[in-house]
Amino acid sequence: MESTPSGLDARRRRDRILAIVETHGFARTADLARQLGTSEVTVRSDFAALEADGRLTRVHGGALPSTGAPVERPFEEVQATGAEAKRAIGVRAASLVRSGQCVVLDVGTTTTRIAEALLERTDLTDVTVVTNGLTIALALERAVPRFTVIVTGGTLRPLQHSLVNPLAQSVFETVTADLAFLGCTGVDASHGVTNVNLPETDLKRVMVRVARRSYVVADGSKIGTAHLGVIGPLASFDGLITAGADASSIDELRAAGLAVIEADTPDEKEPT
């Protein structure tokens, strides 16, 4: 029987892998190999066997639970998709920020582009950024002390390098932000702004509540899509900043009352 240095046979090892994946929502190949005292090759073989049984879903760099629900993909896998659209959204969103403001930056690959664009705004000073995204905090480290970067506490979700409740909410509730930029997995005229992950969805609602103005940032692939967790109806947001969406989807959102800023249109004006 196949075994590992830790003494686990293949069946027991795969049961442990499945338990870890289901507990954390995502597990990385390298982390599992280290934890179980085996090789990454063996872990990948276990992934293949478990996926064949319908017990988990393999993704780049690791595995997710097999639930039949829309799959939340790891940050690193999503980062390269729609890169040009996300870059344009990031620049457009960053253009709304003024010196002296407090900005909430939600976790995500698109909001990370906003952080990068803020770094390029050398005219900005005394900006405070509050985030639950570890990737965003690290990206903004170069701006300190020109920027103040506040990272929430909370429970770490490795899939998105995000911090969620318990504890994360308490930090947001101690600030009043001028602007909040929120990521999502769906923007739909009927169902509003949604997200596939419920713990992050709960925290996004708090971000909207503590900001004077809140904007959804989403590339065209997310327009017209709805998922389980409802962040809020379209009326909860001051606008959507997007790029790469088809014209009919944009028209539908505008008809539903949502102000839409198309990042690839330089003369698009901020909604009032």
N, C-alpha and C positions, 0 to 999 in steps of 0.2 A: 504494500500500500504506500502511495506517495505520502511523504511526511516532510515537515519543516524542522529546523533546529529547535524550535520551541516545543516540539513533540506533538503538534496538532496533525492529525491525518487530514486528507483532502476534504472529506465531508465536514468535519468539525471546523476546519479552516474556512471553508466556504460559508458555513453558517455564521461564523464570526464576521466575515466580510459583509455579508448581507445585513447583519445587525448593525454594524457601524454605518453602512450606507443609509439604512432606513432611519437611524437615530439622527444623523447629521445632515441628511438631504443630499450629500455628495461626499465622495471620498476619493482622494488622489492616489494613483498607483504607487508613487514613491512612498507616501506616508503609510499606506497599508503594508508594503514590503518591510519597512522599518519596524512597524508595530508588531507584525507577525513573525519577524525574524526569518523572512524568506526573500526570494528574488523578485524583481519586477516582472520577469518572464513568467514566473509561477502565478503571480497575481493576475496577469493578463489572461493566462490560461483559465484561472478560476472565473474571471469575468465572463469569458466566452461560454463556459459551462453553465453559469448562472443565467446568462442572457438566453441561452438555448432553452432553458427551462422556464423562461418568462419571468424570472425573479428579480432582474435588474436590467438597466439599460446602460450600455457602454457609451461613453462620450470621450472626446479628446482629453487625455490626461487622467481619466478616472472613470467613475460610474455613478449613476443616479438610480433612485428607486424606480421600479417599473410599476406605475400606478394607473396607466391608461390616460392620465391627465396630461395637459400640455407640459412639455419638458422645459424646465428652466436650465439654460445652458451655462457653463462656467464662464466667468469673466474673460479668461484668456481666449476662449473659443469665440466669444461674441465680439471681442475687441477689433478684430480685423474685418468684420462684415460691415458693409456700408460705410467704410472709413471716410470717404470724401464727404458724404452727407453729414456724418457726425462732426467732422471738422468744421463744416460750414455752419452747422447749428451752434457749435461751441463759440465760434467767433461772433455770431449774431447775438447770442445770449450774453456774452461778456461785454458787448457794446452797450448794454443797458445799465451796467454797473457804474456807479459814481464814487469818487473818493469819499471816505467817511461813512460808507454804508455798511450794514450788517447783511450778509448773504448766507442763506442756507443752501448747501449743495448736497443733494441726495446722492446715494450710491449709484454707480452705473458707468458704462463705457461712454455714453454721450455726455454725462455730467463731468466725467474726467476730461473730456475735450474742452469743456467750459473752463475747468481749472487751468488747463494748459494755455488757453487763450487769455485768461486773466494774468498769467505770468508775463505774457507779451505786452500787456497794457502798462508800459513803464510810466504812464501819466498817473496811475492810480496810487494813492497813499491812504493809510489809515483805514484799510478795508478789513473787516472782521468776517471770516468764513467759518461757519459752523457746519460740520459734516459728520455723518456716520460711516463714511467710506474711508477705509485705511489707504487705499490706492490714491485717493484724492488728497488726503493729508500729506502723504509722502511727496506727491507731485508739487504741492504748494510749499514744502519746506524751504525751498530756495528763495521764496518771497519774504520770509521772516527776516528782519522785523518790520518790513514795509507793510506786510499783512500780519494780522493776528489769526492764527488757526486754532480753532477749538474742536477737539474730537470728543464725541460722546462716549460714554461708557457703554456697557451692555454686553450681550452674549454674541460671540463671534460666529458668523456664518461663512465658512471657508469658500463656498461656491462663488460669492460675490465680494468677499473680503469686507463684509458689512457688519455693523454692530446693530443689534436689535434688542427689544425688551427681553428680560427686565433691565431696568436702569437707563436705557438709551432715551426713553421718552422724557425722563426727568430733566435732562440737560436742555432739550428744546423748549420745555415749558418755562425755563428761567430767562428766555430771551424774547425780544420783539425784533423780528427781522424786517428789513426793508424789502428784500426780494427772496423768493425761494424758487429754485429750479429743480423740478422733480422728473425723474425717469419713470417709465412705465413699460408694460408690454402690450398695451392696447388703448386706442382712442377711437371711440365709436359714437356716432351721433345719437343713437338710442340708449346705449348702455353706459356712456360716460367714459371716464378714464379708469382703466383697470390694470391689475398686476397679477401675475401667476403665483406669486409667493405671498401667503397670508401674513406672516410676521412682519415682513417689510411693508405690506399694504397698511397695516395698523399704524406704523410709524410715519408713513407718508401723509396720512390724514392729519397727524399732529403738525407736521411741517407746514401744511396749508394753513392750519389754524393760527400759527404764531407769526405768519408773514403778512405784511401789508399788501403785497402783490405776489402772486404765485403763477409761475409759468410751467407748463408741461413741455418737455423736450423729447421729441420722438422722430425718428426717421420714417420714411414713407412705408416701410414694411410693416409698421405697427398701426397704420391708419386703417380704420374699418374693421379692426379686430377687437374682440372682447374676451376677457378671462375671468376667473373665479372671483378674485378680490377686487371690490369696487373702492377705488380711492375717493371718488366723488363724481357727481354729475358735472357736465361741461360748465354749468353756471358757477361752479366753485372756483374756477380758474380765470385769471385775467387774460390768458391767451395760450396758444400753442405755438412753439417754434419748431419748424419742421423743414425738411429738405427731401426731395426725391419722391414726394407723394403725387399721385395722379390728380389731375385738375378736378375730376368729378367728385373725388373723395373730399377735397378741400372745399368745394362748393357746398357739399352736404353738411360739413361741419359749420361753415359760416351761416348756412340757412338755419342751423339749429342754435345759433346765437354765440358761437365761439369765435373770438378774434384770432385770426391765424396770421402768423408772421412767417413768410417763406424765406428761409435763410439764403437761398440762392437768388433772391431778388434784392439787390443792394438798396433800392430806393423805397423798400417796404417800411412803413412808419410804425412806431410803437403805438398800440391801441390806447385810447384814452377812455 
